[in-house]
Amino acid sequence: MNGESPLQFPCAFPIKVMGVGDPGFQMLVVELVRQHAPDLDEAQVRVRDSRAGRYQSVTVTVNARDRAQLDAIYQDLSGHPHIKLVL
């Protein structure tokens, strides 16, 4: 391996975040992502509730500049107590 990312930057990169479905969850995810991707377009945010409505998934598609930006986004999302899973 040469250590290079298989991704070609810049690129549109979807990040799926899951957590307890409360009214502020989508805004929390958007705020955390915007710290690293201030150009995040609201049209690139999709929300789905679980069947029972207890959980929610928020998918944001960021215009990723580089691997370090993606790593920082994943680190902030994964470290937040209201977020259960980041894919």
Contacts in CASP RR format, 6 or more apart in sequence:
PFRMAT RR
TARGET T0000
AUTHOR 0000-0000-0000
METHOD contacts of the structure
MODEL  1
MNGESPLQFPCAFPIKVMGVGDPGFQMLVVELVRQHAPDLDEAQVRVRDS
RAGRYQSVTVTVNARDRAQLDAIYQDLSGHPHIKLVL
5 67 0 8 1.000
7 13 0 8 1.000
7 64 0 8 1.000
7 67 0 8 1.000
9 64 0 8 1.000
9 65 0 8 1.000
9 66 0 8 1.000
9 67 0 8 1.000
10 63 0 8 1.000
10 64 0 8 1.000
10 65 0 8 1.000
11 63 0 8 1.000
11 64 0 8 1.000
12 44 0 8 1.000
12 61 0 8 1.000
12 62 0 8 1.000
12 63 0 8 1.000
12 64 0 8 1.000
13 61 0 8 1.000
13 62 0 8 1.000
13 63 0 8 1.000
13 64 0 8 1.000
13 70 0 8 1.000
14 59 0 8 1.000
14 60 0 8 1.000
14 61 0 8 1.000
15 33 0 8 1.000
15 59 0 8 1.000
15 60 0 8 1.000
15 61 0 8 1.000
15 62 0 8 1.000
15 70 0 8 1.000
15 73 0 8 1.000
15 74 0 8 1.000
15 77 0 8 1.000
15 86 0 8 1.000
15 87 0 8 1.000
16 57 0 8 1.000
16 58 0 8 1.000
16 59 0 8 1.000
16 86 0 8 1.000
16 87 0 8 1.000
17 29 0 8 1.000
17 57 0 8 1.000
17 58 0 8 1.000
17 59 0 8 1.000
17 60 0 8 1.000
17 77 0 8 1.000
17 83 0 8 1.000
17 85 0 8 1.000
17 86 0 8 1.000
17 87 0 8 1.000
18 55 0 8 1.000
18 56 0 8 1.000
18 57 0 8 1.000
18 58 0 8 1.000
18 83 0 8 1.000
18 84 0 8 1.000
18 85 0 8 1.000
18 86 0 8 1.000
18 87 0 8 1.000
19 25 0 8 1.000
19 55 0 8 1.000
19 56 0 8 1.000
19 57 0 8 1.000
19 82 0 8 1.000
19 83 0 8 1.000
19 84 0 8 1.000
19 85 0 8 1.000
20 54 0 8 1.000
20 55 0 8 1.000
20 56 0 8 1.000
20 82 0 8 1.000
20 84 0 8 1.000
21 49 0 8 1.000
21 50 0 8 1.000
21 53 0 8 1.000
21 54 0 8 1.000
21 55 0 8 1.000
21 56 0 8 1.000
22 56 0 8 1.000
25 56 0 8 1.000
25 58 0 8 1.000
25 82 0 8 1.000
26 45 0 8 1.000
26 47 0 8 1.000
26 56 0 8 1.000
26 58 0 8 1.000
28 80 0 8 1.000
28 82 0 8 1.000
28 83 0 8 1.000
29 45 0 8 1.000
29 58 0 8 1.000
29 60 0 8 1.000
29 77 0 8 1.000
29 83 0 8 1.000
30 40 0 8 1.000
30 42 0 8 1.000
30 45 0 8 1.000
30 58 0 8 1.000
30 60 0 8 1.000
32 73 0 8 1.000
32 76 0 8 1.000
32 77 0 8 1.000
32 80 0 8 1.000
33 40 0 8 1.000
33 60 0 8 1.000
33 62 0 8 1.000
33 73 0 8 1.000
33 77 0 8 1.000
34 40 0 8 1.000
35 76 0 8 1.000
36 62 0 8 1.000
36 69 0 8 1.000
36 72 0 8 1.000
36 73 0 8 1.000
36 76 0 8 1.000
37 62 0 8 1.000
37 63 0 8 1.000
37 64 0 8 1.000
37 69 0 8 1.000
37 73 0 8 1.000
39 63 0 8 1.000
40 60 0 8 1.000
40 62 0 8 1.000
44 60 0 8 1.000
44 61 0 8 1.000
44 62 0 8 1.000
45 58 0 8 1.000
45 59 0 8 1.000
45 60 0 8 1.000
46 58 0 8 1.000
46 59 0 8 1.000
47 56 0 8 1.000
47 57 0 8 1.000
47 58 0 8 1.000
47 59 0 8 1.000
48 56 0 8 1.000
48 57 0 8 1.000
48 59 0 8 1.000
49 55 0 8 1.000
49 56 0 8 1.000
50 56 0 8 1.000
50 57 0 8 1.000
55 84 0 8 1.000
62 69 0 8 1.000
62 70 0 8 1.000
62 73 0 8 1.000
64 70 0 8 1.000
74 86 0 8 1.000
77 83 0 8 1.000
77 86 0 8 1.000
78 86 0 8 1.000
END
